[in-house]
Amino acid sequence: MAEAHGFAPTPSKRFHLTKPQNSPKLDPNPNESPWMEQLPNPPRATIHRLTLGQAQVITLLDGAQPRDSINPPFLMDKSPFEIETIAKDQNLAPGSFENSYTPTLIHLNGQVILIDTGLGAAGRGAHAGQLKTRLTEAGFAPTDVDIVAFTHCHPDHIAGVLEDGVPTFANARYVIGRREFDAWADGTEIPPQRAQNRELFLRTIAPLAPRMTFLEDTQTVVSGLVSQTAFGHSLGHMMYRLESDGQALLIWGDVTNHFVYSLQFPDSPVAFDDDQEAAKETRKRVLDMVVTDRLLVSGHHMPFPALGHVERTAGQYRWIPF
């Protein structure tokens, strides 16, 4: 099982740019400089390890996709001028954003718990679906996973649970919010734009019901990991709070979907949310809790490594990367 893999912290690397021997004289135009051509872009980080008390946490980048519109899905109550101003104030591209996907792996009390499963094979032609590769790079096989816990049933959280129709995590049991499972199984409350999403649920999640534990609010998954309701983004969206040796981490799923456009504007409607009014109230409640309790957060769509704190200044929230 996972204990054999170990969790030695990955040493940080320092890169020093050293002019090569016999290097050419630098051209005043850096785009034409032979020396500059020799400098590759640094690789993008895809795995991040964190020790939290007795727990080991690894965030795993399933992928990242460029989106060519801010509104929708975000800031739908703002004018184009307001959106451009917000983007420029944050040094962000004014007409696009990157949507990243980061499941979280926890090693706690001899158990390996994976929270959400990414986009799976469906994402591999679109810069995502890399969770299995990330697990391997982190020293795990899918068979090492003891528990798969879902925050909710949108595709970027559930599609990776099957591979070619077979459960990806063959030895795992599954946990999900009771309200979330029942809403998708029944279907009558699911928004029309989620029709294909419901078909995915019926193919992937519904057949796993015999191996599932259905959670209510503040229910223990394993000792030290507790569910917390956060309805709105989906009808039964769930968060998970990890505590060990007095340290805490909140895995909030999709409470906010962007570190600026939804986190800094929690009252602004988000097209991704299935119940927009409930999602607004949840964002405000959870952000206040995170600031008040000084919680470390893992957010599925926060910039990798998807870990950070939230601070509140002059009434506005701000994401502070870990």
KOLTORPA-917765 format. One record per residue (C-alpha): x, y, z; residue number from 1; residue in three letters. Coordinates in Angstrom, 1 decimal. Last residue first. Layout:
BEGIN
rec u->X&v->Y&w->Z&i->NUM&aa->ALA
...
//
This chain:
BEGIN
rec u->0.8&v->29.1&w->-0.6&i->322&aa->PHE
rec u->-0.9&v->31.6&w->-2.9&i->321&aa->PRO
rec u->-2.7&v->34.5&w->-1.2&i->320&aa->ILE
rec u->-6.2&v->34.8&w->-2.7&i->319&aa->TRP
rec u->-7.8&v->38.2&w->-1.9&i->318&aa->ARG
rec u->-11.2&v->39.0&w->-0.4&i->317&aa->TYR
rec u->-12.6&v->42.6&w->-0.4&i->316&aa->GLN
rec u->-14.1&v->44.4&w->2.6&i->315&aa->GLY
rec u->-11.2&v->46.8&w->3.0&i->314&aa->ALA
rec u->-8.8&v->43.9&w->3.2&i->313&aa->THR
rec u->-9.8&v->40.3&w->3.6&i->312&aa->ARG
rec u->-7.3&v->37.5&w->3.3&i->311&aa->GLU
rec u->-7.6&v->34.1&w->1.8&i->310&aa->VAL
rec u->-5.0&v->31.4&w->2.2&i->309&aa->HIS
rec u->-3.4&v->29.2&w->-0.4&i->308&aa->GLY
rec u->-3.1&v->25.9&w->-2.2&i->307&aa->LEU
rec u->-4.0&v->25.1&w->-5.8&i->306&aa->ALA
rec u->-0.4&v->24.2&w->-6.6&i->305&aa->PRO
rec u->-1.4&v->25.4&w->-9.2&i->304&aa->PHE
rec u->-3.7&v->28.4&w->-9.7&i->303&aa->PRO
rec u->-7.0&v->27.8&w->-8.0&i->302&aa->MET
rec u->-9.5&v->25.7&w->-9.9&i->301&aa->HIS
rec u->-9.7&v->22.6&w->-7.5&i->300&aa->HIS
rec u->-9.2&v->24.7&w->-4.4&i->299&aa->GLY
rec u->-7.0&v->23.5&w->-1.5&i->298&aa->SER
rec u->-7.3&v->26.0&w->1.4&i->297&aa->VAL
rec u->-5.2&v->26.8&w->4.4&i->296&aa->LEU
rec u->-7.5&v->28.1&w->7.1&i->295&aa->LEU
rec u->-7.1&v->31.3&w->9.0&i->294&aa->ARG
rec u->-10.3&v->30.5&w->11.0&i->293&aa->ASP
rec u->-11.8&v->34.0&w->10.4&i->292&aa->THR
rec u->-10.5&v->34.2&w->6.8&i->291&aa->VAL
rec u->-11.6&v->30.6&w->5.9&i->290&aa->VAL
rec u->-15.0&v->31.1&w->7.6&i->289&aa->MET
rec u->-15.7&v->34.4&w->5.8&i->288&aa->ASP
rec u->-14.8&v->32.8&w->2.5&i->287&aa->LEU
rec u->-17.1&v->29.9&w->3.3&i->286&aa->VAL
rec u->-20.1&v->32.0&w->4.1&i->285&aa->ARG
rec u->-19.7&v->34.4&w->1.2&i->284&aa->LYS
rec u->-19.1&v->31.6&w->-1.3&i->283&aa->ARG
rec u->-22.0&v->29.6&w->0.1&i->282&aa->THR
rec u->-24.4&v->32.6&w->-0.2&i->281&aa->GLU
rec u->-23.3&v->33.2&w->-3.8&i->280&aa->LYS
rec u->-23.7&v->29.5&w->-4.6&i->279&aa->ALA
rec u->-27.2&v->29.4&w->-3.2&i->278&aa->ALA
rec u->-28.2&v->32.2&w->-5.5&i->277&aa->GLU
rec u->-26.5&v->30.7&w->-8.5&i->276&aa->GLN
rec u->-28.0&v->27.2&w->-8.2&i->275&aa->ASP
rec u->-26.2&v->25.1&w->-10.9&i->274&aa->ASP
rec u->-23.1&v->27.3&w->-10.8&i->273&aa->ASP
rec u->-20.8&v->27.3&w->-13.9&i->272&aa->PHE
rec u->-22.4&v->30.5&w->-15.2&i->271&aa->ALA
rec u->-21.1&v->32.4&w->-12.2&i->270&aa->VAL
rec u->-23.2&v->35.3&w->-10.6&i->269&aa->PRO
rec u->-21.3&v->38.1&w->-8.8&i->268&aa->SER
rec u->-21.8&v->38.2&w->-5.1&i->267&aa->ASP
rec u->-18.5&v->36.5&w->-4.4&i->266&aa->PRO
rec u->-16.5&v->39.1&w->-6.3&i->265&aa->PHE
rec u->-12.9&v->38.7&w->-5.1&i->264&aa->GLN
rec u->-13.2&v->34.9&w->-5.1&i->263&aa->LEU
rec u->-15.3&v->34.7&w->-8.4&i->262&aa->SER
rec u->-13.2&v->36.7&w->-10.9&i->261&aa->TYR
rec u->-10.0&v->36.8&w->-8.9&i->260&aa->VAL
rec u->-8.9&v->33.3&w->-7.7&i->259&aa->PHE
rec u->-11.3&v->31.6&w->-10.1&i->258&aa->HIS
rec u->-13.8&v->28.8&w->-9.6&i->257&aa->ASN
rec u->-14.9&v->29.6&w->-6.0&i->256&aa->THR
rec u->-16.7&v->27.0&w->-3.9&i->255&aa->VAL
rec u->-15.5&v->24.6&w->-6.5&i->254&aa->ASP
rec u->-13.8&v->21.9&w->-4.4&i->253&aa->GLY
rec u->-13.3&v->23.4&w->-1.0&i->252&aa->TRP
rec u->-10.5&v->21.2&w->0.4&i->251&aa->ILE
rec u->-10.1&v->22.9&w->3.7&i->250&aa->LEU
rec u->-6.7&v->22.2&w->5.4&i->249&aa->LEU
rec u->-6.1&v->22.2&w->9.2&i->248&aa->ALA
rec u->-3.3&v->22.0&w->11.7&i->247&aa->GLN
rec u->-3.8&v->21.1&w->15.3&i->246&aa->GLY
rec u->-2.0&v->17.8&w->15.1&i->245&aa->ASP
rec u->-4.0&v->16.7&w->12.1&i->244&aa->SER
rec u->-7.2&v->18.2&w->10.6&i->243&aa->GLU
rec u->-8.6&v->17.8&w->7.1&i->242&aa->LEU
rec u->-11.9&v->19.5&w->6.2&i->241&aa->ARG
rec u->-13.7&v->18.2&w->3.1&i->240&aa->TYR
rec u->-16.1&v->20.2&w->1.0&i->239&aa->MET
rec u->-19.4&v->19.0&w->-0.5&i->238&aa->MET
rec u->-21.6&v->20.2&w->-3.3&i->237&aa->HIS
rec u->-25.2&v->18.9&w->-3.1&i->236&aa->GLY
rec u->-27.1&v->21.0&w->-5.7&i->235&aa->LEU
rec u->-23.9&v->21.9&w->-7.6&i->234&aa->SER
rec u->-22.2&v->25.2&w->-7.3&i->233&aa->HIS
rec u->-24.9&v->25.9&w->-4.8&i->232&aa->GLY
rec u->-24.4&v->23.7&w->-1.7&i->231&aa->PHE
rec u->-21.3&v->23.8&w->0.5&i->230&aa->ALA
rec u->-21.8&v->21.0&w->3.0&i->229&aa->THR
rec u->-18.9&v->19.9&w->5.1&i->228&aa->GLN
rec u->-17.4&v->16.4&w->5.2&i->227&aa->SER
rec u->-14.8&v->15.4&w->7.8&i->226&aa->VAL
rec u->-11.2&v->14.1&w->7.6&i->225&aa->LEU
rec u->-9.2&v->13.5&w->10.8&i->224&aa->GLY
rec u->-10.4&v->10.0&w->11.5&i->223&aa->SER
rec u->-11.7&v->8.7&w->8.1&i->222&aa->VAL
rec u->-14.7&v->10.0&w->6.2&i->221&aa->VAL
rec u->-16.3&v->11.5&w->9.2&i->220&aa->THR
rec u->-19.6&v->13.2&w->8.8&i->219&aa->GLN
rec u->-19.9&v->17.0&w->9.4&i->218&aa->THR
rec u->-22.8&v->17.4&w->6.9&i->217&aa->ASP
rec u->-24.3&v->14.2&w->5.4&i->216&aa->GLU
rec u->-22.4&v->11.6&w->3.5&i->215&aa->LEU
rec u->-23.3&v->8.6&w->1.4&i->214&aa->PHE
rec u->-20.9&v->5.7&w->1.5&i->213&aa->THR
rec u->-20.4&v->4.1&w->-1.9&i->212&aa->MET
rec u->-19.5&v->0.6&w->-3.0&i->211&aa->ARG
rec u->-23.0&v->-0.4&w->-4.0&i->210&aa->PRO
rec u->-23.5&v->3.0&w->-5.6&i->209&aa->ALA
rec u->-20.7&v->2.6&w->-8.1&i->208&aa->LEU
rec u->-23.1&v->2.1&w->-11.1&i->207&aa->PRO
rec u->-24.5&v->5.6&w->-10.4&i->206&aa->ALA
rec u->-21.1&v->7.3&w->-10.7&i->205&aa->ILE
rec u->-19.9&v->6.6&w->-14.2&i->204&aa->THR
rec u->-22.6&v->6.0&w->-16.8&i->203&aa->ARG
rec u->-25.5&v->7.7&w->-14.9&i->202&aa->LEU
rec u->-23.2&v->10.6&w->-13.9&i->201&aa->PHE
rec u->-22.1&v->11.0&w->-17.6&i->200&aa->LEU
rec u->-25.7&v->11.1&w->-18.7&i->199&aa->GLU
rec u->-26.3&v->13.8&w->-16.0&i->198&aa->ARG
rec u->-23.5&v->15.9&w->-17.4&i->197&aa->ASN
rec u->-25.0&v->15.6&w->-20.9&i->196&aa->GLN
rec u->-28.2&v->17.1&w->-19.5&i->195&aa->ALA
rec u->-26.4&v->19.8&w->-17.5&i->194&aa->ARG
rec u->-27.8&v->22.7&w->-19.6&i->193&aa->GLN
rec u->-31.3&v->21.6&w->-18.6&i->192&aa->PRO
rec u->-30.6&v->22.3&w->-14.9&i->191&aa->PRO
rec u->-30.8&v->19.2&w->-12.6&i->190&aa->ILE
rec u->-33.7&v->19.4&w->-10.3&i->189&aa->GLU
rec u->-35.7&v->16.5&w->-11.9&i->188&aa->THR
rec u->-32.7&v->14.3&w->-12.4&i->187&aa->GLY
rec u->-33.4&v->11.7&w->-9.7&i->186&aa->ASP
rec u->-29.9&v->10.2&w->-9.8&i->185&aa->ALA
rec u->-28.2&v->13.6&w->-10.1&i->184&aa->TRP
rec u->-30.1&v->15.0&w->-7.1&i->183&aa->ALA
rec u->-29.8&v->11.8&w->-5.0&i->182&aa->ASP
rec u->-26.0&v->11.7&w->-5.4&i->181&aa->PHE
rec u->-25.5&v->15.3&w->-4.5&i->180&aa->GLU
rec u->-27.9&v->15.3&w->-1.5&i->179&aa->ARG
rec u->-26.2&v->12.1&w->-0.1&i->178&aa->ARG
rec u->-22.7&v->13.7&w->-0.4&i->177&aa->GLY
rec u->-20.2&v->11.3&w->-1.9&i->176&aa->ILE
rec u->-17.8&v->8.6&w->-0.7&i->175&aa->VAL
rec u->-16.3&v->5.8&w->-2.7&i->174&aa->TYR
rec u->-14.4&v->2.6&w->-2.0&i->173&aa->ARG
rec u->-11.2&v->2.0&w->-3.7&i->172&aa->ALA
rec u->-9.4&v->-1.2&w->-4.7&i->171&aa->ASN
rec u->-9.9&v->-0.9&w->-8.5&i->170&aa->ALA
rec u->-9.2&v->2.8&w->-8.8&i->169&aa->PHE
rec u->-9.7&v->3.4&w->-12.5&i->168&aa->THR
rec u->-13.0&v->1.6&w->-12.5&i->167&aa->PRO
rec u->-13.5&v->-0.1&w->-15.9&i->166&aa->VAL
rec u->-15.5&v->1.5&w->-18.8&i->165&aa->GLY
rec u->-12.4&v->2.3&w->-20.8&i->164&aa->ASP
rec u->-11.0&v->4.1&w->-17.8&i->163&aa->GLU
rec u->-13.5&v->5.1&w->-15.1&i->162&aa->LEU
rec u->-13.2&v->7.5&w->-12.2&i->161&aa->VAL
rec u->-11.5&v->10.1&w->-14.4&i->160&aa->GLY
rec u->-14.9&v->11.6&w->-15.5&i->159&aa->ALA
rec u->-15.9&v->12.5&w->-11.9&i->158&aa->ILE
rec u->-14.4&v->15.9&w->-10.9&i->157&aa->HIS
rec u->-13.9&v->17.6&w->-14.3&i->156&aa->ASP
rec u->-17.3&v->16.3&w->-15.4&i->155&aa->PRO
rec u->-19.4&v->17.8&w->-12.6&i->154&aa->HIS
rec u->-20.5&v->15.4&w->-10.0&i->153&aa->CYS
rec u->-19.6&v->17.0&w->-6.6&i->152&aa->HIS
rec u->-16.9&v->17.0&w->-3.9&i->151&aa->THR
rec u->-16.1&v->13.4&w->-4.6&i->150&aa->PHE
rec u->-14.2&v->11.2&w->-2.2&i->149&aa->ALA
rec u->-12.2&v->8.3&w->-3.6&i->148&aa->VAL
rec u->-11.0&v->6.0&w->-0.9&i->147&aa->ILE
rec u->-8.2&v->3.3&w->-0.7&i->146&aa->ASP
rec u->-6.0&v->4.5&w->-3.6&i->145&aa->VAL
rec u->-3.0&v->2.3&w->-4.0&i->144&aa->ASP
rec u->-4.6&v->0.5&w->-7.0&i->143&aa->THR
rec u->-4.3&v->3.7&w->-9.0&i->142&aa->PRO
rec u->-0.5&v->3.4&w->-8.6&i->141&aa->ALA
rec u->1.5&v->5.8&w->-6.6&i->140&aa->PHE
rec u->5.0&v->7.3&w->-6.6&i->139&aa->GLY
rec u->4.2&v->11.0&w->-7.3&i->138&aa->ALA
rec u->5.1&v->10.6&w->-11.0&i->137&aa->GLU
rec u->2.7&v->7.6&w->-11.2&i->136&aa->THR
rec u->-0.1&v->9.7&w->-9.6&i->135&aa->LEU
rec u->0.6&v->12.5&w->-12.0&i->134&aa->ARG
rec u->0.3&v->10.1&w->-15.0&i->133&aa->THR
rec u->-3.0&v->8.8&w->-13.7&i->132&aa->LYS
rec u->-4.2&v->12.4&w->-13.1&i->131&aa->LEU
rec u->-3.4&v->13.6&w->-16.6&i->130&aa->GLN
rec u->-6.9&v->14.1&w->-18.0&i->129&aa->GLY
rec u->-6.2&v->17.7&w->-19.2&i->128&aa->ALA
rec u->-4.6&v->19.6&w->-22.1&i->127&aa->HIS
rec u->-7.6&v->19.1&w->-24.5&i->126&aa->ALA
rec u->-7.0&v->15.7&w->-26.2&i->125&aa->GLY
rec u->-6.5&v->14.1&w->-22.9&i->124&aa->ARG
rec u->-9.7&v->15.5&w->-21.3&i->123&aa->GLY
rec u->-12.1&v->12.7&w->-22.3&i->122&aa->ALA
rec u->-9.6&v->10.1&w->-21.0&i->121&aa->ALA
rec u->-10.0&v->11.3&w->-17.4&i->120&aa->GLY
rec u->-11.4&v->14.7&w->-16.6&i->119&aa->LEU
rec u->-10.2&v->14.9&w->-13.0&i->118&aa->GLY
rec u->-10.7&v->12.3&w->-10.3&i->117&aa->THR
rec u->-12.0&v->14.1&w->-7.2&i->116&aa->ASP
rec u->-10.5&v->13.9&w->-3.6&i->115&aa->ILE
rec u->-8.1&v->10.9&w->-3.4&i->114&aa->LEU
rec u->-7.7&v->9.3&w->0.0&i->113&aa->ILE
rec u->-4.8&v->7.0&w->0.8&i->112&aa->VAL
rec u->-5.2&v->5.4&w->4.2&i->111&aa->GLN
rec u->-2.6&v->4.5&w->6.7&i->110&aa->GLY
rec u->-3.7&v->7.1&w->9.2&i->109&aa->ASN
rec u->-3.6&v->9.8&w->6.6&i->108&aa->LEU
rec u->-2.2&v->10.0&w->3.1&i->107&aa->HIS
rec u->-4.2&v->12.7&w->1.2&i->106&aa->ILE
rec u->-4.4&v->13.2&w->-2.6&i->105&aa->LEU
rec u->-5.9&v->16.4&w->-4.0&i->104&aa->THR
rec u->-7.4&v->16.9&w->-7.5&i->103&aa->PRO
rec u->-6.2&v->19.9&w->-9.4&i->102&aa->THR
rec u->-8.0&v->21.2&w->-12.5&i->101&aa->TYR
rec u->-7.0&v->24.5&w->-14.2&i->100&aa->SER
rec u->-9.1&v->27.0&w->-16.1&i->99&aa->ASN
rec u->-6.9&v->29.7&w->-17.7&i->98&aa->GLU
rec u->-8.5&v->33.0&w->-18.4&i->97&aa->PHE
rec u->-9.4&v->35.2&w->-21.4&i->96&aa->SER
rec u->-10.3&v->38.7&w->-22.6&i->95&aa->GLY
rec u->-8.4&v->41.2&w->-20.4&i->94&aa->PRO
rec u->-5.3&v->39.1&w->-19.8&i->93&aa->ALA
rec u->-4.5&v->39.4&w->-16.1&i->92&aa->LEU
rec u->-2.3&v->42.0&w->-14.4&i->91&aa->ASN
rec u->-4.8&v->42.2&w->-11.5&i->90&aa->GLN
rec u->-5.8&v->45.9&w->-12.1&i->89&aa->ASP
rec u->-5.8&v->45.0&w->-15.9&i->88&aa->LYS
rec u->-8.4&v->42.3&w->-15.3&i->87&aa->ALA
rec u->-10.6&v->44.4&w->-13.1&i->86&aa->ILE
rec u->-10.5&v->47.3&w->-15.6&i->85&aa->THR
rec u->-11.3&v->45.0&w->-18.5&i->84&aa->GLU
rec u->-14.2&v->43.6&w->-16.6&i->83&aa->ILE
rec u->-15.6&v->47.0&w->-15.7&i->82&aa->GLU
rec u->-15.3&v->48.2&w->-19.3&i->81&aa->PHE
rec u->-17.1&v->45.0&w->-20.6&i->80&aa->PRO
rec u->-19.9&v->45.8&w->-18.1&i->79&aa->SER
rec u->-20.3&v->43.7&w->-14.9&i->78&aa->LYS
rec u->-23.2&v->41.5&w->-13.8&i->77&aa->ASP
rec u->-21.9&v->38.4&w->-15.6&i->76&aa->MET
rec u->-18.6&v->38.7&w->-13.7&i->75&aa->LEU
rec u->-17.7&v->35.1&w->-14.6&i->74&aa->PHE
rec u->-18.8&v->32.4&w->-17.1&i->73&aa->PRO
rec u->-19.5&v->34.3&w->-19.4&i->72&aa->PRO
rec u->-18.1&v->36.8&w->-19.3&i->71&aa->ASN
rec u->-14.3&v->36.0&w->-19.0&i->70&aa->ILE
rec u->-14.1&v->34.6&w->-22.5&i->69&aa->SER
rec u->-11.3&v->32.8&w->-24.5&i->68&aa->ASP
rec u->-10.8&v->29.9&w->-22.1&i->67&aa->ARG
rec u->-7.4&v->28.3&w->-21.9&i->66&aa->PRO
rec u->-7.3&v->24.8&w->-20.5&i->65&aa->GLN
rec u->-5.2&v->23.4&w->-17.6&i->64&aa->ALA
rec u->-4.5&v->19.8&w->-16.6&i->63&aa->GLY
rec u->-4.9&v->17.1&w->-14.0&i->62&aa->ASP
rec u->-2.4&v->18.9&w->-11.7&i->61&aa->LEU
rec u->-1.9&v->16.8&w->-8.6&i->60&aa->LEU
rec u->-1.9&v->18.3&w->-5.1&i->59&aa->THR
rec u->-0.2&v->16.0&w->-2.6&i->58&aa->ILE
rec u->-1.0&v->16.0&w->1.1&i->57&aa->VAL
rec u->0.8&v->14.1&w->3.8&i->56&aa->GLN
rec u->-1.0&v->13.8&w->7.1&i->55&aa->ALA
rec u->0.6&v->13.6&w->10.6&i->54&aa->GLN
rec u->0.6&v->17.4&w->11.0&i->53&aa->GLY
rec u->0.1&v->18.8&w->7.5&i->52&aa->LEU
rec u->3.1&v->17.9&w->5.3&i->51&aa->THR
rec u->2.8&v->19.3&w->1.8&i->50&aa->LEU
rec u->3.8&v->17.9&w->-1.6&i->49&aa->ARG
rec u->3.1&v->19.6&w->-4.9&i->48&aa->HIS
rec u->2.9&v->17.9&w->-8.3&i->47&aa->ILE
rec u->2.5&v->19.4&w->-11.8&i->46&aa->THR
rec u->5.0&v->22.2&w->-11.9&i->45&aa->ALA
rec u->5.5&v->23.7&w->-15.4&i->44&aa->ARG
rec u->8.9&v->23.2&w->-16.9&i->43&aa->PRO
rec u->11.1&v->26.2&w->-17.3&i->42&aa->PRO
rec u->11.1&v->27.7&w->-20.8&i->41&aa->ASN
rec u->14.4&v->26.8&w->-22.5&i->40&aa->PRO
rec u->17.4&v->29.1&w->-22.7&i->39&aa->LEU
rec u->19.5&v->28.4&w->-25.8&i->38&aa->GLN
rec u->17.6&v->30.8&w->-28.0&i->37&aa->GLU
rec u->18.7&v->33.6&w->-25.6&i->36&aa->MET
rec u->22.3&v->32.9&w->-26.3&i->35&aa->TRP
rec u->21.7&v->33.0&w->-30.1&i->34&aa->PRO
rec u->20.1&v->36.5&w->-29.7&i->33&aa->SER
rec u->17.5&v->37.2&w->-32.4&i->32&aa->GLU
rec u->14.6&v->37.8&w->-30.1&i->31&aa->ASN
rec u->16.9&v->39.5&w->-27.6&i->30&aa->PRO
rec u->17.5&v->42.4&w->-30.1&i->29&aa->ASN
rec u->20.5&v->44.2&w->-28.7&i->28&aa->PRO
rec u->22.5&v->41.1&w->-29.6&i->27&aa->ASP
rec u->24.6&v->39.7&w->-26.8&i->26&aa->LEU
rec u->28.1&v->38.8&w->-27.9&i->25&aa->LYS
rec u->28.3&v->35.1&w->-28.7&i->24&aa->PRO
rec u->29.0&v->32.6&w->-25.9&i->23&aa->SER
rec u->32.5&v->31.1&w->-25.9&i->22&aa->ASN
rec u->31.6&v->29.5&w->-22.6&i->21&aa->GLN
rec u->27.9&v->29.7&w->-21.7&i->20&aa->PRO
rec u->26.6&v->32.6&w->-19.7&i->19&aa->LYS
rec u->25.3&v->31.2&w->-16.4&i->18&aa->THR
rec u->21.7&v->31.5&w->-15.5&i->17&aa->LEU
rec u->21.3&v->30.1&w->-12.0&i->16&aa->HIS
rec u->18.4&v->27.8&w->-11.2&i->15&aa->PHE
rec u->17.6&v->26.8&w->-7.7&i->14&aa->ARG
rec u->15.8&v->23.6&w->-7.1&i->13&aa->LYS
rec u->13.6&v->22.8&w->-4.1&i->12&aa->SER
rec u->14.0&v->19.4&w->-2.6&i->11&aa->PRO
rec u->10.9&v->17.2&w->-2.9&i->10&aa->THR
rec u->9.8&v->16.3&w->0.6&i->9&aa->PRO
rec u->10.3&v->12.6&w->1.4&i->8&aa->ALA
rec u->6.8&v->11.1&w->1.3&i->7&aa->PHE
rec u->7.4&v->7.3&w->1.3&i->6&aa->GLY
rec u->6.1&v->4.9&w->-1.4&i->5&aa->HIS
rec u->5.9&v->1.9&w->1.0&i->4&aa->ALA
rec u->3.2&v->3.6&w->3.0&i->3&aa->GLU
rec u->0.9&v->3.6&w->-0.1&i->2&aa->ALA
rec u->0.0&v->0.0&w->0.0&i->1&aa->MET
//
